[in-house]
Amino acid sequence: MKNPDFSKLARKNVRDLEPYQAKNIRCSVKLDANESPYAFVPPKKVMDKVARTALNRYPDPEAGKLKAAIARKIGVDTDALLVGNGSDELIYYLIISFGGPVLYPVPTFSMYGIIAQALGQRHKGIPLDRDFDLDVDKMADYIKKFKPKLIFLSSPNNPTGNCFSSDRILRIIDMADGIVVLDEAYQPFSSKKGFLPMLKDYKHLAILRTLSKIGLASLRVGYLAADNELLREVDKVRLPFNLNGLSQAVAEEALRGSSLHNLIKTVIAERKRLYEELLNIHGVRPYPSEANFILFKVHDADAVCKKLLGHGVLVRNMNTASKGALRVTVGTHEENGLFLRALKKTMGGK
Ligand SMILES: *Cc1c(COP(=O)(O)O)cnc(C)c1O
């Protein structure tokens, strides 16, 4: 039998990658992946409709009904929308379509860099300033010199939780020759309005949204709102039936109802409590958040992360992205209580 060294067979840029760490780690309180703690339970009417989905047929390749529901919800035309198997897939498609250089601030959502690397495209992360805001001068230097085709800005930013200041985002949009993708995965949790209304003013602005953080992570539904001609290029590389029929049917109905909205309000209220409680724990520095998670810093993040898991609580270790940082997702009232108790014990040295 032949015994090839597959790592040598892989393209060089793939060889240098590590698989994305999305493993199932056993825990009783899961607060590591920014999911909603509340499952959206589809009403019977929806399940009946899903049950009628013809599983022998390919799904609607254009996801027409889902697009119509999204368009109604956010107030854009259906031809200004493209849906993806999660917004991750749309990031992939954007980079396949337009290529690099790809520019983004760091720390931020890691997939911009990972996907650019996987596709062999030049990519650059520019450190955020001390307040976790955009360092516009440094980004401007890079933009002038390398003319990035794509600039990704996650606002609210994952993992820092803050929105970048609007005037800095606008300055980046104004100076960019390529496309600025504003990733608004966490916008529903933010007090800021977001940039959808700006789409009509900027042809090179694209906005990414997802249903993953507001209760439907399992469906894998994300969407890109942008100029129709921009989307036309992205649509050329889209796989024909990228969003399955069951997800299309459930997402369409979920967007029609109001239950997603109510659950978001509960998460925002719990975020406030969690932040205030974290402020009171000695040796813990939480950062204000406009998202469904809170970044906090401790002296020894690796040790604290491990001890929390010993208490059954899983948070995300962000130590390599930002020294001393851990990221906790806002859970249910009870889950947050368990997390806080475990953290107090950990920080008290017990
Ligand atoms: C979670 C996340 C995504 C990915 O969302 P999916 O729609 O589940 O692929 C995209 N951007 C940011 C900033 C995220 O945190």
The ligand as an SDF file (V2000), in Angstrom:
LIG
                    3D

 15 15  0  0  0  0  0  0  0  0999 V2000
  -19.5160   33.7690   15.1040 C   0  0  0  0  0  0  0  0  0  0  0  0
  -19.0530   34.7770   14.1460 C   0  0  0  0  0  0  0  0  0  0  0  0
  -19.2480   34.6170   12.7720 C   0  0  0  0  0  0  0  0  0  0  0  0
  -19.6750   33.3120   12.1620 C   0  0  0  0  0  0  0  0  0  0  0  0
  -20.9670   33.1070   12.2080 O   0  0  0  0  0  0  0  0  0  0  0  0
  -21.6590   31.9100   11.4160 P   0  0  0  0  0  0  0  0  0  0  0  0
  -22.7940   32.6030   10.7580 O   0  0  0  0  0  0  0  0  0  0  0  0
  -22.0740   30.9640   12.4640 O   0  0  0  0  0  0  0  0  0  0  0  0
  -20.7010   31.3190   10.4450 O   0  0  0  0  0  0  0  0  0  0  0  0
  -18.8750   35.6360   11.9170 C   0  0  0  0  0  0  0  0  0  0  0  0
  -18.3120   36.7540   12.3900 N   0  0  0  0  0  0  0  0  0  0  0  0
  -18.0880   36.9390   13.6970 C   0  0  0  0  0  0  0  0  0  0  0  0
  -17.4430   38.1870   14.1650 C   0  0  0  0  0  0  0  0  0  0  0  0
  -18.4260   35.9470   14.6150 C   0  0  0  0  0  0  0  0  0  0  0  0
  -18.1580   36.1100   15.9080 O   0  0  0  0  0  0  0  0  0  0  0  0
  1  2  1  0
  2  3  1  0
  2 14  2  0
  3  4  1  0
  3 10  2  0
  4  5  1  0
  5  6  1  0
  6  7  2  0
  6  8  1  0
  6  9  1  0
 10 11  1  0
 11 12  2  0
 12 13  1  0
 12 14  1  0
 14 15  1  0
M  END
$$$$
